């Protein structure tokens, strides 16, 4: 017996990113728009589409950079932060 599981990774990632965004915003004391404080499925269509495009962009990043994508992204952010801190001083 073969069991097939169909997972839409882009949608799963978009749902996760939305959930985390709402949670982290709340922890930071930032109030998000009332229309977005709901499950992914109940978001306005435009918001869902943006999150799906964001998930696609994140997927492309990791596809392009492979397993080391996380380290590359982290290094990029650290270097960028150091540069901006140096410029601001």
C-alpha positions in Angstrom: 0.0 0.0 0.0 1.4 3.4 -1.0 0.5 6.6 0.7 1.0 9.8 -1.1 1.2 13.1 0.8 0.8 16.3 -1.2 2.4 19.2 0.6 2.4 22.7 -0.8 5.6 24.0 0.8 5.1 27.6 -0.4 1.7 27.7 1.2 2.9 26.0 4.4 5.8 28.5 4.6 3.5 31.5 4.0 1.1 30.3 6.7 4.0 29.8 9.2 5.5 33.2 8.3 2.1 34.9 8.9 1.6 33.1 12.2 5.1 34.0 13.5 4.8 37.6 12.2 1.6 38.1 14.2 3.1 36.4 17.3 6.3 38.3 17.3 4.5 41.6 16.6 2.4 41.0 19.7 5.4 40.2 21.8 7.1 43.4 20.6 4.0 45.4 21.6 3.2 46.3 18.0 -0.4 46.1 17.0 -1.0 44.7 13.6 -3.9 45.6 11.4 -7.2 44.2 12.7 -7.9 42.7 9.3 -4.7 40.6 9.5 -5.2 39.3 13.0 -6.7 36.1 11.8 -5.7 32.7 10.4 -4.0 32.7 7.0 -7.0 31.2 5.3 -9.2 34.1 6.5 -6.7 36.9 5.5 -7.8 39.3 2.8 -6.8 37.8 -0.6 -4.2 40.5 -1.2 -2.4 39.7 2.1 -2.4 36.0 1.4 -0.9 36.6 -2.1 1.9 38.8 -0.6 2.7 36.2 2.0 2.8 33.5 -0.8 5.2 35.7 -2.8 7.4 36.2 0.2 7.4 32.4 0.8 8.4 31.9 -2.8 11.2 34.5 -2.4 12.5 32.7 0.7 12.3 29.3 -1.1 14.3 30.7 -4.1 16.9 32.0 -1.6 17.5 28.6 -0.1 17.3 26.8 -3.5 20.0 29.1 -4.8 22.2 28.8 -1.8 21.6 25.2 -0.9 22.1 23.9 2.6 24.5 26.7 3.3 21.8 29.3 2.5 21.1 29.9 6.2 24.7 30.6 7.0 25.1 32.8 3.9 22.0 34.8 4.8 23.1 35.2 8.4 26.5 36.4 7.3 24.9 38.8 4.8 22.8 40.3 7.6 25.7 40.5 10.0 27.9 42.2 7.4 25.1 44.6 6.4 24.4 45.5 10.0 28.1 46.2 10.7 28.3 48.4 7.6 25.3 50.4 8.6 26.4 50.8 12.2 29.8 52.0 10.9 28.2 54.5 8.6 25.8 55.8 11.3 28.6 56.5 13.7 
